[in-house]
Amino acid sequence: MSFARLRAVCARLPGTTRDIKWGADECFSVGGRMFAVFGLHGGRARSLSFKVDAERFLELTDRDAIVPAPYLARAHWVQVQRANALGFDQARALIARSHALVAAKLTRKVREAVLEKTP
């Protein structure tokens, strides 16, 4: 898995916006709510955090190089600390699920407005 490839995956999900927060974190959001955060160092992603289903949280954090995400673990976010901790297809599916989980919590009006803008 490559963090650079996953950044491109995030950018292509429906209704996604990208910004830099806290000086060094690239955040991908839908409807103004984050679904993936890449920790940047020297312009390169060094870690990836995203939301997971509650029942997957313990399973994923039992793996090597995947830990509860700082400040967001109570909301079932995990942090992948090494690019090789997950395969690309699995990481892509987890990011898509994070996007879906976050989009589902938006109001219907916001969700429809944001997702309709996507070409």
LUMZA-561793 format. One record per residue: x, z, y of N, C-alpha, C in turn; residue number from 0. Coordinates in steps of 0.001 Angstrom, whole numbers, plus 500000, padded with zeros to 6 digits. Atoms other than C-alpha are relative to their C-alpha. Layout:
BEGIN
    n.c1    n.c3    n.c2   ca.c1   ca.c3   ca.c2    c.c1    c.c3    c.c2   nr
       X       Z       Y       X       Z       Y       X       Z       Y  NUM
...
This chain:
BEGIN
    n.c1    n.c3    n.c2   ca.c1   ca.c3   ca.c2    c.c1    c.c3    c.c2   nr
  500842  500000  498825  500000  500000  500000  500887  500000  501238    0
  499284  500056  498735  501145  499299  503528  499080  500499  501112    1
  500801  499515  498894  499917  501215  506538  499669  498858  500963    2
  500249  501132  499098  500262  498009  508601  498821  499161  499506    3
  501131  500763  500559  497892  496142  506266  498695  500767  500159    4
  501214  499195  499866  495419  499019  506415  499530  500071  501446    5
  500403  500062  498595  495457  498960  510215  499184  498733  500241    6
  500747  501259  499867  494295  495335  509974  498633  500111  499327    7
  501283  499787  500682  491580  496349  507482  499052  500763  500914    8
  500833  499198  499090  490276  498968  509922  499472  499147  501143    9
  500381  500812  498840  490226  496484  512806  498900  499001  499672   10
  500994  500999  500397  488039  494068  510828  498655  500578  499590   11
  501283  499415  500395  485293  496539  509905  498987  499869  501134   12
  501029  500251  498983  481969  496010  511738  499936  501078  501083   13
  500176  499087  498876  481672  497539  515204  501190  500868  500335   14
  498816  499160  499826  485213  498916  515206  500636  499825  501376   15
  499183  499997  498791  487054  499872  518375  501289  500750  499681   16
  498687  499391  500224  490679  500958  518617  500508  500571  501313   17
  499340  499439  498829  492440  503276  521030  501087  500969  499563   18
  498931  499034  500252  495413  505595  521315  499558  501332  500590   19
  500363  498657  499546  494647  509316  521537  501175  500938  499772   20
  499000  498946  500147  496837  512346  521941  501431  499461  500100   21
  498682  500557  499742  499758  510121  522941  500639  499224  498871   22
  499293  500660  501101  500743  508969  519470  499131  499738  498780   23
  500877  500249  501145  497686  508483  517270  499103  498800  500284   24
  500853  501180  499887  495985  505126  516776  498693  500313  499278   25
  501300  499607  500533  492291  505843  516290  499069  498799  499908   26
  501011  501021  500205  489718  503458  514845  498661  500706  499938   27
  501297  499348  499870  486126  504315  515704  498872  499000  499817   28
  501233  500780  500019  482606  503068  515179  498984  500822  500791   29
  500949  499280  499168  480020  503976  517794  500609  501175  500734   30
  499320  498926  499285  482598  506150  519554  500454  501155  499131   31
  499585  498916  500915  483277  508285  516460  501108  499491  499074   32
  498841  500405  500809  486587  508154  514627  499667  499936  498509   33
  500086  500058  501454  486742  507010  511013  501384  499867  499361   34
  498626  500075  500520  490515  506466  510626  500976  500259  501135   35
  498977  499671  499009  493589  507791  512442  501362  499765  499355   36
  498636  500243  500451  497130  506505  512025  500948  500750  500919   37
  498970  499313  499229  499960  508786  513134  501142  499037  500247   38
  498965  500969  499648  502413  506555  514991  501291  500697  500409   39
  498666  499552  499604  506147  507124  515394  500816  498749  500240   40
  499242  501209  499679  508154  504464  517187  499179  498735  499814   41
  500874  501160  500133  505162  502118  517068  499565  499681  498584   42
  500353  500233  501405  504919  502269  513281  499158  501154  499475   43
  500851  498970  500599  502259  504116  511318  500789  500760  498938   44
  499302  499136  500965  503676  507057  509355  499043  500823  499156   45
  501003  499274  500779  500444  508670  508155  498635  499396  500307   46
  501366  500499  499848  496768  507874  507747  499040  501123  499649   47
  501039  499001  500265  493797  510228  508008  498641  499311  500053   48
  501339  500568  500014  490177  509419  507180  499034  500972  499339   49
  501056  499163  500550  486860  511007  506214  499700  499566  498566   50
  500378  500291  501385  485876  511263  502534  498724  500762  499656   51
  501153  499251  500499  482804  512355  500628  500462  501391  499590   52
  499646  498610  500317  482765  516129  500092  500477  500141  498555   53
  499619  499865  501411  482971  515697  496320  501328  499329  499658   54
  498701  500640  500233  486137  513540  496624  501149  500758  500665   55
  498976  499315  499219  487986  515900  498984  501032  500712  499118   56
  499062  499260  500853  489505  518202  496337  500753  499082  499042   57
  499354  500968  500896  490212  515321  493963  501172  499318  500707   58
  498949  500717  499275  492213  513467  496615  501120  500928  500451   59
  498952  499095  499520  494031  516499  498011  500807  500623  498864   60
  499194  499570  501145  495226  517360  494496  501134  499015  499701   61
  498961  501015  500212  497349  514201  494594  501212  500293  500869   62
  498768  499865  499242  500941  514160  495748  499903  499170  501283   63
  499933  500664  498695  501338  513221  499454  498642  499762  500652   64
  501305  500028  499344  497623  513611  500257  499605  501455  500229   65
  500283  498614  499629  496730  516791  502121  498739  500058  500870   66
  501101  499868  499045  493787  518169  504084  500506  499624  501399   67
  499567  500456  498675  493964  516526  507519  499997  501161  500994   68
  499959  498944  498995  495091  518909  510261  498830  499869  500978   69
  501112  499886  499059  492168  520003  512471  498690  499380  499507   70
  501204  500707  500437  489680  517840  510520  499628  500276  498546   71
  500267  499742  501418  489790  519208  506975  498617  500589  499771   72
  501330  499393  500184  486602  521227  507478  498895  498953  500011   73
  500963  501109  499994  484829  517888  508056  500312  499002  498880   74
  499635  500797  501177  486305  516526  504778  500830  498763  500353   75
  499028  501045  499695  489137  514470  506228  501271  500312  499216   76
  498717  499864  500692  492337  513861  504263  501063  499236  500778   77
  498877  500700  499392  495775  512777  505429  500919  499494  498898   78
  499075  500630  500936  497881  510334  503428  501352  499974  500696   79
  498707  499842  499345  501498  511168  504193  501042  498976  499578   80
  499087  501061  500459  503198  508382  502237  499170  498779  499625   81
  500734  501246  500241  502097  504762  502018  499758  499746  498512   82
  500157  500281  501432  502581  504689  498240  499148  501038  499266   83
  500840  498973  500634  500239  507644  497608  498717  499413  499422   84
  501202  500687  500489  497325  505221  497053  500315  498518  499842   85
  499906  501446  500097  497042  501641  495890  499225  499371  501152   86
  500646  500659  498866  495954  499107  498521  498490  499889  499822   87
  501440  500163  500218  492554  498383  496962  499258  501323  500095   88
  500636  498687  499924  491763  502073  496593  499966  500497  501449   89
  499959  499578  498600  492858  502818  500174  499003  499210  500830   90
  500966  500835  499272  490807  499898  501487  498578  500472  499737   91
  501343  499515  500347  487730  501181  499635  499717  501352  500653   92
  500184  498687  499372  488253  504722  500949  499796  499870  501507   93
  500177  500225  498566  488566  503457  504525  498616  499425  500280   94
  501346  500569  499833  485408  501360  504153  498937  501085  499826   95
  500944  498903  500206  483626  504448  502827  500011  500949  501201   96
  499908  499166  498811  484895  506514  505770  499207  499367  501145   97
  500748  500733  498975  483517  503865  508130  498497  500158  499758   98
  501423  499885  500341  480158  503976  506317  499485  501421  500236   99
  500411  498608  499800  480013  507797  506372  499820  500316  501479  100
  500073  499733  498569  480688  507919  510091  498850  499207  500631  101
  501085  500828  499458  478302  505038  510905  498636  500576  499636  102
  501277  499433  500439  475542  506751  508928  499575  501197  500855  103
  500306  498832  499167  475751  509787  511238  499643  499625  501446  104
  500376  500450  498662  475191  507698  514380  498489  499941  500104  105
  501438  500188  499836  471746  507539  515859  499666  498558  499627  106
  500400  501350  500402  469800  504514  514691  500222  499012  501146  107
  499850  500869  498833  469834  503064  518205  501464  499604  500207  108
  498570  500276  499818  473609  503365  518552  500530  499164  498847  109
  499524  500730  501180  474267  502176  515001  499596  498532  500076  110
  500472  501378  499928  472124  499066  515462  500690  499236  501122  111
  499339  500659  498860  473647  498279  518878  501448  499671  499674  112
  498568  500202  500302  477227  498690  517646  500185  498965  498903  113
  499812  500916  501126  476824  496833  514369  499469  498610  500288  114
  500495  501335  499633  474854  493960  515960  501019  499242  500823  115
  498982  500651  499178  477785  493241  518324  501054  499286  499170  116
  498948  500536  500845  480025  492375  515402  499677  498558  499639  117
  500253  501417  500324  480401  488583  514934  499852  499771  498515  118
